[in-house]
Amino acid sequence: MRTIDVAEVTKNIKEMCIEANHFLARDMDKAMKQAAQDEKSPLGKQILCQLQDNLKIAGEDMIPICQDTGMAVIFMEIGQDVHLVGGSLEDAVNEGVRQGYTEGYLRKSVVGDPLIRENTKDNTPAVIHYDIVSGDGLKITVAPKGFGSENMSRVFMLKPADGIEGVKNAILTAVRHAGPNACPPMVVGVGIGGTFEKCALLAKKALARPVDERSEIPYVRDLEEEMLEKINRTGIGPGGLGGTTTALAVNINTYPTHIAGLPVAVNICCHVNRHVVRII
C-alpha cells in the first residue's frame, strides 16, 4: 500500500492546467510542423505557418495558445494499492483547477448551471473521470476542452447492420458538419461500442492518445488510416479555408457492445488538442 497526500494532486493539476494552455504537447507540435511541410495548398500552408507563429509567441510570452482555455477534463487512473489521504480527492482536483486558472490568468469559461449561466469565476468544477487500475501509481491526464470543437461532436446510435460502412459514414458526416467551426486542422476522436455514454467517453479518451500512436488492433489501425485519408480529401483544410490538411489524426477506441446496437461517438478537437500526462 502506498500513501499519497491529495495536496500533491492539487499541486500537479495546477501546474498541468497552466502547461496545457501555454505549450503544445510534443506529439501535436511534431504533427503541426509536419503538416506545414506537407500542405499542398498555398493558402493552407500560410494558415499553418501563422498557427506556428502563434504557438511560438505563446510559449515565449507565456500567453495562452488559444483564447478559449477550455473546460478542464481530468482523467484519473488510480492504482488499487494507493491510499489517498489529506482530504477529498475530488475537492483536491477542483482546487488544482481553481489555482491553475486563477493564478495562471486563464479564461474562466464555466457556468455553475447550464440554464441560469452564472460564471463560477474559477473554471470549476472540472469534468473528472476515475478508473481504478492495478498497481500503486496515480496517473493524471489534464485535457482542457474548448467548446468551438466540442460543440461539433456527435453521437450516432447505429444499427448493427450498418456495420463498418455505417461507422465510416458517421465519422465523415460529423467532420463535414463541423467544417471550419472546429478550428482545423483537427484531431478526430472516435468511440465505437459500449453504450450511449460509453462511446462518448471512448471518443474523449481517444483525443488524449498521442497522434503518432495508432491502435494496436489491426482493423482499427486500418480504419484510422483510411478515415484520415478520406477526411483530408474533403478539402476543408486549415482554418476551413481549403487545403489537404483537415485532420492531423483519427484516433479510434472500441469496446464490447450489445447485440442490438452499434453506438458511435465522434469527439472533435481543434489543432491545439491540449493534453498533459503525469504519473505520481
C-alpha positions in Angstrom: 0.0 0.0 0.0 1.3 3.4 -1.0 0.1 6.7 0.6 -0.3 9.8 -1.5 -1.5 13.1 0.0 -4.1 14.8 -2.1 -2.2 18.1 -1.8 0.2 16.5 -4.3 -2.7 16.0 -6.7 -3.7 19.7 -6.3 -0.1 20.9 -7.0 0.3 18.8 -10.1 -3.1 19.7 -11.6 -2.4 23.4 -11.1 0.8 23.1 -13.0 -0.7 20.9 -15.7 -3.6 23.3 -16.4 -1.0 26.1 -16.9 1.3 23.9 -19.0 -1.5 22.6 -21.2 -2.8 26.0 -22.0 0.6 27.6 -22.9 2.6 24.8 -24.6 1.6 22.4 -27.3 2.1 18.7 -26.4 5.2 17.2 -28.1 3.2 14.9 -30.4 1.0 17.8 -31.5 3.9 20.1 -32.1 5.6 17.4 -34.3 2.3 16.8 -36.2 1.7 20.5 -36.8 5.3 21.1 -38.1 4.9 18.1 -40.4 1.5 19.4 -41.7 3.0 22.8 -42.6 5.7 21.0 -44.7 3.2 18.6 -46.4 0.3 21.0 -47.1 -0.3 21.4 -50.8 -2.5 24.5 -50.8 -0.5 27.8 -50.7 -3.3 29.4 -48.5 -3.4 26.3 -46.3 0.3 26.4 -45.8 0.1 30.1 -45.0 -2.5 29.3 -42.3 -0.4 26.5 -40.8 2.6 28.8 -40.7 0.5 31.5 -38.9 -0.6 28.9 -36.4 3.1 28.0 -35.8 3.9 31.7 -35.2 1.0 31.9 -32.7 2.4 28.9 -30.8 5.9 30.3 -30.8 4.7 33.7 -29.4 2.5 32.0 -26.8 5.5 30.0 -25.5 7.9 32.9 -25.4 5.5 35.4 -23.8 3.6 32.9 -21.6 0.2 33.7 -23.0 -2.4 31.0 -23.8 -2.2 29.2 -27.1 -5.9 29.8 -27.6 -8.3 32.4 -26.0 -10.7 29.6 -25.2 -8.7 27.9 -22.4 -11.5 25.3 -22.1 -13.3 23.3 -19.5 -10.9 21.1 -17.6 -11.4 17.5 -18.3 -9.4 15.2 -16.0 -8.7 11.5 -16.3 -7.6 9.9 -13.1 -6.1 6.3 -13.2 -5.8 5.3 -9.6 -3.9 2.2 -8.6 -5.9 0.0 -6.3 -2.9 -0.1 -3.9 -2.9 3.6 -3.4 -4.2 5.2 -0.2 -5.2 8.8 -0.6 -5.0 11.0 2.5 -5.4 14.6 3.4 -9.0 15.2 2.3 -11.4 14.6 -0.6 -9.7 13.7 -3.9 -12.5 15.4 -5.9 -12.0 18.6 -3.9 -8.2 18.4 -4.4 -8.7 18.1 -8.2 -11.0 21.1 -8.4 -8.7 23.1 -6.2 -5.9 22.4 -8.6 -8.0 23.6 -11.5 -9.0 26.7 -9.5 -5.4 27.6 -8.7 -4.3 26.8 -12.2 -6.9 29.0 -13.9 -6.8 31.9 -11.4 -3.0 32.1 -10.8 -2.3 31.3 -14.4 -4.6 34.1 -15.6 -6.5 31.7 -17.8 -10.0 32.5 -19.1 -12.8 31.3 -16.8 -15.4 29.7 -19.0 -17.5 27.6 -16.7 -21.1 28.5 -15.6 -22.5 26.9 -12.4 -25.8 26.0 -14.0 -26.4 25.2 -17.7 -29.5 27.4 -17.9 -29.0 30.1 -15.2 -25.5 30.6 -16.6 -23.7 32.4 -13.8 -19.9 32.1 -14.1 -18.2 30.3 -11.3 -15.2 32.7 -11.8 -12.5 30.0 -11.3 -13.3 27.5 -14.1 -14.5 24.8 -11.7 -15.9 22.3 -11.4 -13.9 20.1 -13.7 -15.2 17.1 -15.5 -13.5 14.2 -13.8 -13.3 10.5 -14.9 -12.0 7.9 -12.5 -10.5 4.5 -13.3 -9.3 2.0 -10.7 -6.4 0.1 -12.1 -3.8 -2.3 -10.7 -0.6 -1.1 -9.0 0.3 1.7 -6.7 0.6 4.6 -9.1 -1.6 7.6 -9.9 -1.8 8.7 -13.5 -3.3 12.1 -14.2 -4.3 13.4 -17.7 -5.4 17.0 -17.9 -7.1 17.8 -21.2 -8.8 21.3 -21.3 -11.5 21.2 -24.0 -12.6 24.3 -25.9 -16.2 24.4 -27.0 -15.7 25.5 -30.6 -14.7 22.0 -31.4 -16.7 20.3 -28.5 -19.9 21.7 -29.9 -19.2 19.9 -33.2 -19.2 16.5 -31.7 -21.8 13.9 -32.4 -23.2 10.5 -31.2 -24.8 8.1 -33.6 -26.8 5.1 -32.4 -26.4 2.9 -35.5 -27.9 -0.5 -36.2 -25.6 -3.5 -36.2 -26.5 -4.0 -39.9 -24.9 -0.6 -40.6 -21.5 -2.2 -40.0 -18.2 -0.6 -40.7 -19.5 1.4 -43.7 -22.0 3.0 -41.4 -19.2 3.9 -39.0 -17.2 5.5 -41.8 -20.2 7.5 -42.9 -20.9 8.7 -39.3 -17.3 9.9 -38.9 -17.4 11.7 -42.3 -20.8 13.2 -41.5 -19.5 14.6 -38.2 -16.4 16.1 -39.8 -18.3 17.7 -42.7 -20.8 19.1 -40.3 -18.0 20.6 -38.2 -16.3 22.2 -41.2 -14.4 25.3 -40.1 -16.1 25.6 -36.7 -13.8 23.0 -35.1 -10.7 25.1 -36.0 -9.0 22.7 -38.3 -6.6 21.0 -38.7 -8.5 18.9 -36.2 -7.9 15.7 -34.3 -10.8 13.3 -34.5 -11.5 11.1 -31.5 -13.9 8.2 -32.2 -15.5 5.8 -29.8 -17.2 2.6 -31.1 -19.2 0.3 -28.9 -20.4 0.2 -25.4 -23.5 2.2 -24.7 -24.7 5.8 -25.4 -22.4 7.3 -22.7 -19.5 4.8 -23.0 -18.9 5.5 -26.7 -18.6 9.2 -25.9 -16.1 8.6 -23.2 -14.1 6.3 -25.5 -14.0 9.2 -28.1 -12.9 11.7 -25.5 -10.1 9.4 -24.2 -9.0 8.8 -27.8 -8.2 12.5 -28.2 -5.6 12.2 -25.3 -3.7 9.4 -27.2 -0.6 10.8 -28.9 -1.4 11.4 -32.5 1.6 9.4 -33.7 0.4 6.3 -32.0 -2.0 4.0 -33.9 -4.4 1.4 -32.5 -2.9 -2.0 -31.6 -6.0 -3.7 -33.2 -5.2 -4.3 -36.9 -8.6 -3.5 -38.4 -9.0 -0.4 -36.2 -5.5 0.8 -37.2 -6.5 0.4 -40.9 -9.8 2.3 -40.2 -7.8 5.2 -38.6 -5.6 5.5 -41.6 -8.4 5.2 -44.1 -10.6 7.8 -42.3 -7.6 10.3 -42.0 -7.1 10.0 -45.8 -10.8 10.5 -46.6 -11.1 13.4 -44.2 -8.1 15.1 -45.7 -9.7 14.7 -49.1 -12.8 16.7 -48.1 -10.9 19.9 -48.9 -12.0 21.7 -45.7 -8.3 22.4 -44.9 -6.5 24.6 -42.3 -8.9 27.2 -40.9 -11.6 25.8 -43.1 -10.1 27.8 -46.0 -9.3 24.9 -48.2 -6.3 22.5 -48.4 -5.1 19.0 -47.9 -4.7 19.0 -44.1 -8.2 18.9 -42.5 -7.2 16.5 -39.8 -3.8 15.6 -38.2 -5.0 12.2 -36.8 -8.0 10.0 -36.3 -7.8 8.1 -33.0 -10.4 5.3 -32.5 -11.2 3.3 -29.4 -13.5 0.3 -29.3 -15.4 -1.6 -26.6 -17.8 -4.6 -26.5 -21.4 -3.7 -27.1 -25.0 -5.1 -27.0 -26.2 -7.5 -29.8 -28.8 -4.9 -30.8 -26.6 -1.8 -31.0 -23.6 -0.1 -32.7 -23.0 3.2 -30.8 -20.5 5.6 -32.4 -19.3 8.9 -30.9 -17.2 11.4 -32.7 -15.4 13.9 -30.4 -13.5 16.5 -32.4 -10.7 18.7 -31.1 -9.1 21.8 -32.6 -5.5 22.0 -33.8 -4.1 22.5 -30.2 -5.6 19.3 -28.8 -4.3 20.1 -25.3 -3.3 17.2 -23.1 -0.7 16.8 -20.4 0.1 13.5 -18.6 1.9 12.9 -15.3 2.4 9.9 -13.1 2.7 10.5 -9.3 
